[in-house]
Amino acid sequence: MDEAMLVRIVRMHFKQEKIEDFKKMFEETYSRIRNFDGCRFLELYQDEEDATVFYTISKWDHPDRLETYRNSDLFRDTWAITKTYFSSPPLAYSLNKQVNDSTNPF
């Protein structure tokens, strides 16, 4: 197992009237984020019980790669807009895998 691999989960709670704006922006920036050096995986999820809550799950080669992304113009520009859509502060978690299931590509 690659101990440097990092999974990042970000929980975001949006204003109802900004959900479609966020989804459109995510769709427009998805490929640039996903193809950022060190990003191995990126998906967006919507909470089943609360349609104003979304999660991004990304997988990074190394914590330094995530930090490089977080210091990039792409992140700064996207986040500057995204954070105006929030109804409450986001929660972010950085996780290191502890069990390796070789049948699971995630």
DOKOLMAR-728959 format. One record per atom (N, C-alpha, C, CB): x negated, y negated, z negated; residue in three letters. Coordinates in steps of 0.02 Angstrom, whole numbers. Glycine has a CB too. Layout:
BEGIN
@X: X Y: Y Z: Z r: ALA
...
// end
This chain:
BEGIN
@X: -42 Y: 59 Z: 0 r: MET
@X: 0 Y: 0 Z: 0 r: MET
@X: -44 Y: -62 Z: 0 r: MET
@X: 48 Y: 0 Z: -61 r: MET
@X: -26 Y: -111 Z: 40 r: ASP
@X: -64 Y: -173 Z: 44 r: ASP
@X: -43 Y: -218 Z: -13 r: ASP
@X: -53 Y: -208 Z: 113 r: ASP
@X: -86 Y: -225 Z: -62 r: GLU
@X: -69 Y: -264 Z: -122 r: GLU
@X: -61 Y: -338 Z: -108 r: GLU
@X: -120 Y: -254 Z: -175 r: GLU
@X: -90 Y: -361 Z: -52 r: ALA
@X: -86 Y: -432 Z: -37 r: ALA
@X: -19 Y: -451 Z: -5 r: ALA
@X: -142 Y: -452 Z: 10 r: ALA
@X: 18 Y: -401 Z: 22 r: MET
@X: 82 Y: -415 Z: 54 r: MET
@X: 130 Y: -448 Z: 4 r: MET
@X: 114 Y: -350 Z: 82 r: MET
@X: 166 Y: -498 Z: 28 r: LEU
@X: 211 Y: -536 Z: -15 r: LEU
@X: 281 Y: -539 Z: 16 r: LEU
@X: 184 Y: -608 Z: -26 r: LEU
@X: 331 Y: -527 Z: -24 r: VAL
@X: 401 Y: -536 Z: -3 r: VAL
@X: 427 Y: -599 Z: -37 r: VAL
@X: 445 Y: -473 Z: -21 r: VAL
@X: 457 Y: -642 Z: 2 r: ARG
@X: 483 Y: -705 Z: -24 r: ARG
@X: 559 Y: -706 Z: -14 r: ARG
@X: 450 Y: -767 Z: 12 r: ARG
@X: 595 Y: -717 Z: -68 r: ILE
@X: 668 Y: -722 Z: -66 r: ILE
@X: 687 Y: -791 Z: -90 r: ILE
@X: 703 Y: -666 Z: -110 r: ILE
@X: 726 Y: -826 Z: -50 r: VAL
@X: 748 Y: -894 Z: -69 r: VAL
@X: 824 Y: -894 Z: -68 r: VAL
@X: 719 Y: -949 Z: -21 r: VAL
@X: 853 Y: -912 Z: -125 r: ARG
@X: 926 Y: -917 Z: -132 r: ARG
@X: 945 Y: -991 Z: -127 r: ARG
@X: 951 Y: -887 Z: -201 r: ARG
@X: 991 Y: -1005 Z: -80 r: MET
@X: 1011 Y: -1075 Z: -67 r: MET
@X: 1087 Y: -1081 Z: -71 r: MET
@X: 986 Y: -1099 Z: 2 r: MET
@X: 1110 Y: -1131 Z: -107 r: HIS
@X: 1182 Y: -1144 Z: -115 r: HIS
@X: 1198 Y: -1209 Z: -78 r: HIS
@X: 1201 Y: -1149 Z: -192 r: HIS
@X: 1239 Y: -1204 Z: -26 r: PHE
@X: 1252 Y: -1260 Z: 18 r: PHE
@X: 1319 Y: -1294 Z: 5 r: PHE
@X: 1249 Y: -1238 Z: 89 r: PHE
@X: 1321 Y: -1358 Z: 22 r: LYS
@X: 1385 Y: -1393 Z: 25 r: LYS
@X: 1425 Y: -1360 Z: 82 r: LYS
@X: 1375 Y: -1471 Z: 37 r: LYS
@X: 1488 Y: -1349 Z: 70 r: GLN
@X: 1531 Y: -1315 Z: 119 r: GLN
@X: 1526 Y: -1347 Z: 188 r: GLN
@X: 1604 Y: -1316 Z: 96 r: GLN
@X: 1527 Y: -1413 Z: 190 r: GLU
@X: 1528 Y: -1449 Z: 254 r: GLU
@X: 1460 Y: -1447 Z: 290 r: GLU
@X: 1548 Y: -1521 Z: 243 r: GLU
@X: 1408 Y: -1420 Z: 258 r: LYS
@X: 1341 Y: -1417 Z: 289 r: LYS
@X: 1321 Y: -1347 Z: 311 r: LYS
@X: 1290 Y: -1443 Z: 240 r: LYS
@X: 1363 Y: -1298 Z: 299 r: ILE
@X: 1346 Y: -1229 Z: 316 r: ILE
@X: 1332 Y: -1220 Z: 390 r: ILE
@X: 1402 Y: -1182 Z: 295 r: ILE
@X: 1375 Y: -1245 Z: 433 r: GLU
@X: 1364 Y: -1237 Z: 505 r: GLU
@X: 1302 Y: -1274 Z: 529 r: GLU
@X: 1425 Y: -1262 Z: 544 r: GLU
@X: 1288 Y: -1332 Z: 499 r: ASP
@X: 1226 Y: -1369 Z: 516 r: ASP
@X: 1165 Y: -1327 Z: 498 r: ASP
@X: 1224 Y: -1436 Z: 479 r: ASP
@X: 1167 Y: -1297 Z: 439 r: PHE
@X: 1110 Y: -1255 Z: 418 r: PHE
@X: 1102 Y: -1195 Z: 464 r: PHE
@X: 1120 Y: -1232 Z: 346 r: PHE
@X: 1156 Y: -1161 Z: 479 r: LYS
@X: 1152 Y: -1101 Z: 521 r: LYS
@X: 1124 Y: -1119 Z: 590 r: LYS
@X: 1221 Y: -1069 Z: 528 r: LYS
@X: 1145 Y: -1175 Z: 617 r: LYS
@X: 1119 Y: -1197 Z: 682 r: LYS
@X: 1045 Y: -1212 Z: 678 r: LYS
@X: 1158 Y: -1260 Z: 706 r: LYS
@X: 1024 Y: -1247 Z: 626 r: MET
@X: 953 Y: -1263 Z: 618 r: MET
@X: 912 Y: -1200 Z: 609 r: MET
@X: 943 Y: -1311 Z: 559 r: MET
@X: 937 Y: -1152 Z: 570 r: PHE
@X: 900 Y: -1090 Z: 560 r: PHE
@X: 892 Y: -1053 Z: 626 r: PHE
@X: 937 Y: -1045 Z: 509 r: PHE
@X: 945 Y: -1051 Z: 665 r: GLU
@X: 942 Y: -1018 Z: 730 r: GLU
@X: 891 Y: -1051 Z: 775 r: GLU
@X: 1012 Y: -1019 Z: 764 r: GLU
@X: 888 Y: -1117 Z: 773 r: GLU
@X: 841 Y: -1155 Z: 815 r: GLU
@X: 768 Y: -1148 Z: 793 r: GLU
@X: 860 Y: -1228 Z: 815 r: GLU
@X: 756 Y: -1136 Z: 729 r: THR
@X: 687 Y: -1132 Z: 704 r: THR
@X: 665 Y: -1061 Z: 689 r: THR
@X: 680 Y: -1174 Z: 642 r: THR
@X: 710 Y: -1014 Z: 692 r: TYR
@X: 695 Y: -945 Z: 673 r: TYR
@X: 632 Y: -919 Z: 708 r: TYR
@X: 754 Y: -899 Z: 690 r: TYR
@X: 629 Y: -923 Z: 774 r: SER
@X: 572 Y: -892 Z: 810 r: SER
@X: 506 Y: -926 Z: 792 r: SER
@X: 584 Y: -896 Z: 885 r: SER
@X: 506 Y: -990 Z: 779 r: ARG
@X: 443 Y: -1024 Z: 760 r: ARG
@X: 421 Y: -1002 Z: 691 r: ARG
@X: 452 Y: -1100 Z: 762 r: ARG
@X: 468 Y: -993 Z: 645 r: ILE
@X: 451 Y: -970 Z: 578 r: ILE
@X: 428 Y: -897 Z: 582 r: ILE
@X: 511 Y: -977 Z: 529 r: ILE
@X: 467 Y: -857 Z: 615 r: ARG
@X: 452 Y: -785 Z: 620 r: ARG
@X: 385 Y: -772 Z: 654 r: ARG
@X: 507 Y: -749 Z: 659 r: ARG
@X: 365 Y: -815 Z: 700 r: ASN
@X: 302 Y: -807 Z: 735 r: ASN
@X: 244 Y: -846 Z: 704 r: ASN
@X: 309 Y: -828 Z: 807 r: ASN
@X: 257 Y: -876 Z: 646 r: PHE
@X: 204 Y: -911 Z: 611 r: PHE
@X: 152 Y: -860 Z: 589 r: PHE
@X: 232 Y: -951 Z: 550 r: PHE
@X: 89 Y: -878 Z: 594 r: ASP
@X: 35 Y: -832 Z: 578 r: ASP
@X: 43 Y: -804 Z: 507 r: ASP
@X: -33 Y: -868 Z: 583 r: ASP
@X: 49 Y: -738 Z: 503 r: GLY
@X: 55 Y: -704 Z: 439 r: GLY
@X: 126 Y: -684 Z: 420 r: GLY
@X: 28 Y: -747 Z: 386 r: GLY
@X: 176 Y: -709 Z: 456 r: CYS
@X: 246 Y: -690 Z: 442 r: CYS
@X: 261 Y: -625 Z: 479 r: CYS
@X: 296 Y: -747 Z: 463 r: CYS
@X: 281 Y: -574 Z: 441 r: ARG
@X: 295 Y: -509 Z: 470 r: ARG
@X: 370 Y: -495 Z: 477 r: ARG
@X: 264 Y: -455 Z: 428 r: ARG
@X: 411 Y: -534 Z: 442 r: PHE
@X: 483 Y: -518 Z: 439 r: PHE
@X: 519 Y: -580 Z: 416 r: PHE
@X: 497 Y: -457 Z: 391 r: PHE
@X: 579 Y: -592 Z: 444 r: LEU
@X: 620 Y: -648 Z: 422 r: LEU
@X: 693 Y: -633 Z: 438 r: LEU
@X: 599 Y: -715 Z: 455 r: LEU
@X: 735 Y: -636 Z: 388 r: GLU
@X: 807 Y: -628 Z: 398 r: GLU
@X: 845 Y: -676 Z: 354 r: GLU
@X: 828 Y: -555 Z: 384 r: GLU
@X: 906 Y: -691 Z: 376 r: LEU
@X: 952 Y: -735 Z: 339 r: LEU
@X: 1013 Y: -695 Z: 320 r: LEU
@X: 972 Y: -798 Z: 381 r: LEU
@X: 1033 Y: -700 Z: 257 r: TYR
@X: 1092 Y: -665 Z: 232 r: TYR
@X: 1140 Y: -715 Z: 201 r: TYR
@X: 1072 Y: -611 Z: 180 r: TYR
@X: 1205 Y: -700 Z: 206 r: GLN
@X: 1257 Y: -740 Z: 173 r: GLN
@X: 1289 Y: -697 Z: 119 r: GLN
@X: 1310 Y: -766 Z: 225 r: GLN
@X: 1298 Y: -727 Z: 61 r: ASP
@X: 1327 Y: -691 Z: 5 r: ASP
@X: 1397 Y: -667 Z: 22 r: ASP
@X: 1328 Y: -736 Z: -58 r: ASP
@X: 1412 Y: -606 Z: 3 r: GLU
@X: 1477 Y: -576 Z: 19 r: GLU
@X: 1534 Y: -608 Z: -21 r: GLU
@X: 1475 Y: -502 Z: 5 r: GLU
@X: 1519 Y: -631 Z: -82 r: GLU
@X: 1572 Y: -658 Z: -125 r: GLU
@X: 1576 Y: -734 Z: -123 r: GLU
@X: 1560 Y: -636 Z: -195 r: GLU
@X: 1521 Y: -767 Z: -106 r: ASP
@X: 1521 Y: -840 Z: -104 r: ASP
@X: 1490 Y: -863 Z: -38 r: ASP
@X: 1481 Y: -870 Z: -166 r: ASP
@X: 1530 Y: -884 Z: 8 r: ALA
@X: 1508 Y: -901 Z: 76 r: ALA
@X: 1463 Y: -962 Z: 78 r: ALA
@X: 1568 Y: -913 Z: 120 r: ALA
@X: 1456 Y: -998 Z: 23 r: THR
@X: 1411 Y: -1056 Z: 22 r: THR
@X: 1340 Y: -1037 Z: 0 r: THR
@X: 1439 Y: -1109 Z: -24 r: THR
@X: 1329 Y: -974 Z: -17 r: VAL
@X: 1263 Y: -951 Z: -39 r: VAL
@X: 1230 Y: -909 Z: 15 r: VAL
@X: 1270 Y: -909 Z: -105 r: VAL
@X: 1168 Y: -928 Z: 31 r: PHE
@X: 1128 Y: -893 Z: 81 r: PHE
@X: 1061 Y: -873 Z: 50 r: PHE
@X: 1118 Y: -937 Z: 143 r: PHE
@X: 1032 Y: -822 Z: 79 r: TYR
@X: 966 Y: -799 Z: 59 r: TYR
@X: 922 Y: -791 Z: 121 r: TYR
@X: 970 Y: -732 Z: 19 r: TYR
@X: 861 Y: -813 Z: 116 r: THR
@X: 812 Y: -794 Z: 167 r: THR
@X: 766 Y: -743 Z: 134 r: THR
@X: 772 Y: -856 Z: 194 r: THR
@X: 749 Y: -693 Z: 172 r: ILE
@X: 700 Y: -644 Z: 150 r: ILE
@X: 645 Y: -643 Z: 202 r: ILE
@X: 732 Y: -572 Z: 140 r: ILE
@X: 585 Y: -655 Z: 180 r: SER
@X: 528 Y: -654 Z: 226 r: SER
@X: 473 Y: -611 Z: 196 r: SER
@X: 502 Y: -726 Z: 241 r: SER
@X: 431 Y: -585 Z: 240 r: LYS
@X: 375 Y: -543 Z: 219 r: LYS
@X: 312 Y: -572 Z: 249 r: LYS
@X: 386 Y: -468 Z: 241 r: LYS
@X: 261 Y: -581 Z: 207 r: TRP
@X: 200 Y: -615 Z: 227 r: TRP
@X: 140 Y: -570 Z: 216 r: TRP
@X: 191 Y: -681 Z: 189 r: TRP
@X: 91 Y: -574 Z: 261 r: ASP
@X: 31 Y: -534 Z: 256 r: ASP
@X: -6 Y: -545 Z: 191 r: ASP
@X: -15 Y: -549 Z: 314 r: ASP
@X: -4 Y: -606 Z: 167 r: HIS
@X: -42 Y: -624 Z: 107 r: HIS
@X: -11 Y: -689 Z: 79 r: HIS
@X: -119 Y: -634 Z: 124 r: HIS
@X: -14 Y: -698 Z: 13 r: PRO
@X: 13 Y: -760 Z: -16 r: PRO
@X: -16 Y: -823 Z: 16 r: PRO
@X: 0 Y: -761 Z: -90 r: PRO
@X: -79 Y: -820 Z: 37 r: ASP
@X: -110 Y: -879 Z: 69 r: ASP
@X: -75 Y: -897 Z: 134 r: ASP
@X: -184 Y: -865 Z: 82 r: ASP
@X: -49 Y: -847 Z: 170 r: ARG
@X: -14 Y: -860 Z: 233 r: ARG
@X: 51 Y: -897 Z: 219 r: ARG
@X: 0 Y: -794 Z: 271 r: ARG
@X: 86 Y: -877 Z: 167 r: LEU
@X: 147 Y: -912 Z: 148 r: LEU
@X: 130 Y: -984 Z: 128 r: LEU
@X: 183 Y: -876 Z: 89 r: LEU
@X: 77 Y: -993 Z: 91 r: GLU
@X: 58 Y: -1060 Z: 70 r: GLU
@X: 38 Y: -1103 Z: 129 r: GLU
@X: -1 Y: -1056 Z: 20 r: GLU
@X: 5 Y: -1074 Z: 179 r: THR
@X: -12 Y: -1111 Z: 240 r: THR
@X: 52 Y: -1133 Z: 275 r: THR
@X: -55 Y: -1068 Z: 287 r: THR
@X: 101 Y: -1088 Z: 279 r: TYR
@X: 166 Y: -1106 Z: 309 r: TYR
@X: 199 Y: -1162 Z: 269 r: TYR
@X: 212 Y: -1045 Z: 312 r: TYR
@X: 199 Y: -1157 Z: 203 r: ARG
@X: 231 Y: -1207 Z: 161 r: ARG
@X: 198 Y: -1276 Z: 166 r: ARG
@X: 230 Y: -1184 Z: 89 r: ARG
@X: 136 Y: -1278 Z: 190 r: ASN
@X: 100 Y: -1341 Z: 200 r: ASN
@X: 101 Y: -1364 Z: 272 r: ASN
@X: 29 Y: -1335 Z: 176 r: ASN
@X: 138 Y: -1329 Z: 314 r: SER
@X: 140 Y: -1346 Z: 386 r: SER
@X: 192 Y: -1399 Z: 401 r: SER
@X: 154 Y: -1283 Z: 427 r: SER
@X: 184 Y: -1432 Z: 458 r: ASP
@X: 234 Y: -1480 Z: 481 r: ASP
@X: 301 Y: -1446 Z: 492 r: ASP
@X: 210 Y: -1515 Z: 546 r: ASP
@X: 300 Y: -1385 Z: 518 r: LEU
@X: 362 Y: -1347 Z: 530 r: LEU
@X: 402 Y: -1341 Z: 466 r: LEU
@X: 346 Y: -1277 Z: 559 r: LEU
@X: 370 Y: -1320 Z: 412 r: PHE
@X: 406 Y: -1313 Z: 349 r: PHE
@X: 428 Y: -1381 Z: 322 r: PHE
@X: 362 Y: -1278 Z: 297 r: PHE
@X: 383 Y: -1429 Z: 321 r: ARG
@X: 400 Y: -1495 Z: 293 r: ARG
@X: 459 Y: -1526 Z: 329 r: ARG
@X: 339 Y: -1542 Z: 297 r: ARG
@X: 458 Y: -1524 Z: 396 r: ASP
@X: 512 Y: -1554 Z: 435 r: ASP
@X: 578 Y: -1517 Z: 424 r: ASP
@X: 494 Y: -1554 Z: 509 r: ASP
@X: 576 Y: -1451 Z: 425 r: THR
@X: 637 Y: -1411 Z: 416 r: THR
@X: 664 Y: -1418 Z: 345 r: THR
@X: 622 Y: -1337 Z: 431 r: THR
@X: 620 Y: -1415 Z: 296 r: TRP
@X: 642 Y: -1418 Z: 226 r: TRP
@X: 670 Y: -1487 Z: 208 r: TRP
@X: 583 Y: -1401 Z: 180 r: TRP
@X: 642 Y: -1539 Z: 238 r: ALA
@X: 665 Y: -1607 Z: 225 r: ALA
@X: 739 Y: -1613 Z: 243 r: ALA
@X: 624 Y: -1659 Z: 265 r: ALA
@X: 760 Y: -1582 Z: 296 r: ILE
@X: 831 Y: -1583 Z: 316 r: ILE
@X: 871 Y: -1534 Z: 275 r: ILE
@X: 838 Y: -1566 Z: 391 r: ILE
@X: 845 Y: -1472 Z: 268 r: THR
@X: 882 Y: -1420 Z: 233 r: THR
@X: 901 Y: -1440 Z: 162 r: THR
@X: 841 Y: -1355 Z: 230 r: THR
@X: 855 Y: -1470 Z: 126 r: LYS
@X: 869 Y: -1486 Z: 56 r: LYS
@X: 924 Y: -1539 Z: 48 r: LYS
@X: 806 Y: -1511 Z: 22 r: LYS
@X: 940 Y: -1577 Z: 101 r: THR
@X: 996 Y: -1624 Z: 97 r: THR
@X: 1063 Y: -1588 Z: 101 r: THR
@X: 991 Y: -1677 Z: 153 r: THR
@X: 1062 Y: -1525 Z: 122 r: TYR
@X: 1123 Y: -1485 Z: 129 r: TYR
@X: 1142 Y: -1448 Z: 64 r: TYR
@X: 1114 Y: -1435 Z: 185 r: TYR
@X: 1096 Y: -1446 Z: 16 r: PHE
@X: 1107 Y: -1406 Z: -45 r: PHE
@X: 1159 Y: -1437 Z: -92 r: PHE
@X: 1043 Y: -1397 Z: -82 r: PHE
@X: 1197 Y: -1393 Z: -124 r: SER
@X: 1242 Y: -1416 Z: -177 r: SER
@X: 1210 Y: -1405 Z: -245 r: SER
@X: 1310 Y: -1379 Z: -173 r: SER
@X: 1156 Y: -1366 Z: -248 r: SER
@X: 1117 Y: -1357 Z: -309 r: SER
@X: 1046 Y: -1337 Z: -288 r: SER
@X: 1150 Y: -1302 Z: -357 r: SER
@X: 998 Y: -1344 Z: -333 r: PRO
@X: 929 Y: -1328 Z: -315 r: PRO
@X: 921 Y: -1255 Z: -294 r: PRO
@X: 882 Y: -1344 Z: -373 r: PRO
@X: 878 Y: -1242 Z: -246 r: PRO
@X: 866 Y: -1173 Z: -225 r: PRO
@X: 825 Y: -1135 Z: -277 r: PRO
@X: 831 Y: -1171 Z: -157 r: PRO
@X: 828 Y: -1070 Z: -273 r: LEU
@X: 787 Y: -1026 Z: -315 r: LEU
@X: 743 Y: -985 Z: -268 r: LEU
@X: 831 Y: -980 Z: -362 r: LEU
@X: 678 Y: -982 Z: -284 r: ALA
@X: 632 Y: -944 Z: -241 r: ALA
@X: 595 Y: -893 Z: -284 r: ALA
@X: 583 Y: -991 Z: -205 r: ALA
@X: 586 Y: -834 Z: -255 r: TYR
@X: 552 Y: -780 Z: -289 r: TYR
@X: 498 Y: -752 Z: -242 r: TYR
@X: 602 Y: -724 Z: -310 r: TYR
@X: 439 Y: -742 Z: -269 r: SER
@X: 385 Y: -709 Z: -232 r: SER
@X: 373 Y: -641 Z: -265 r: SER
@X: 318 Y: -753 Z: -232 r: SER
@X: 376 Y: -589 Z: -225 r: LEU
@X: 375 Y: -521 Z: -252 r: LEU
@X: 319 Y: -480 Z: -220 r: LEU
@X: 442 Y: -487 Z: -241 r: LEU
@X: 289 Y: -437 Z: -261 r: ASN
@X: 240 Y: -389 Z: -237 r: ASN
@X: 271 Y: -319 Z: -243 r: ASN
@X: 173 Y: -394 Z: -277 r: ASN
@X: 270 Y: -282 Z: -188 r: LYS
@X: 299 Y: -215 Z: -187 r: LYS
@X: 262 Y: -169 Z: -236 r: LYS
@X: 297 Y: -186 Z: -115 r: LYS
@X: 300 Y: -130 Z: -273 r: GLN
@X: 271 Y: -85 Z: -323 r: GLN
@X: 276 Y: -11 Z: -303 r: GLN
@X: 304 Y: -96 Z: -390 r: GLN
@X: 325 Y: 5 Z: -262 r: VAL
@X: 333 Y: 73 Z: -238 r: VAL
@X: 333 Y: 72 Z: -162 r: VAL
@X: 399 Y: 105 Z: -266 r: VAL
@X: 294 Y: 115 Z: -132 r: ASN
@X: 290 Y: 116 Z: -59 r: ASN
@X: 331 Y: 174 Z: -32 r: ASN
@X: 216 Y: 121 Z: -36 r: ASN
@X: 383 Y: 159 Z: 4 r: ASP
@X: 425 Y: 208 Z: 36 r: ASP
@X: 407 Y: 207 Z: 111 r: ASP
@X: 502 Y: 194 Z: 25 r: ASP
@X: 370 Y: 256 Z: 133 r: SER
@X: 344 Y: 256 Z: 202 r: SER
@X: 399 Y: 263 Z: 254 r: SER
@X: 295 Y: 312 Z: 211 r: SER
@X: 460 Y: 281 Z: 234 r: THR
@X: 515 Y: 286 Z: 281 r: THR
@X: 551 Y: 219 Z: 290 r: THR
@X: 564 Y: 339 Z: 259 r: THR
@X: 534 Y: 170 Z: 248 r: ASN
@X: 566 Y: 105 Z: 249 r: ASN
@X: 521 Y: 55 Z: 284 r: ASN
@X: 584 Y: 81 Z: 178 r: ASN
@X: 541 Y: 29 Z: 342 r: PRO
@X: 497 Y: -18 Z: 378 r: PRO
@X: 492 Y: -85 Z: 345 r: PRO
@X: 523 Y: -27 Z: 448 r: PRO
@X: 536 Y: -101 Z: 297 r: PHE
@X: 533 Y: -165 Z: 262 r: PHE
@X: 480 Y: -159 Z: 208 r: PHE
@X: 601 Y: -185 Z: 232 r: PHE
// end
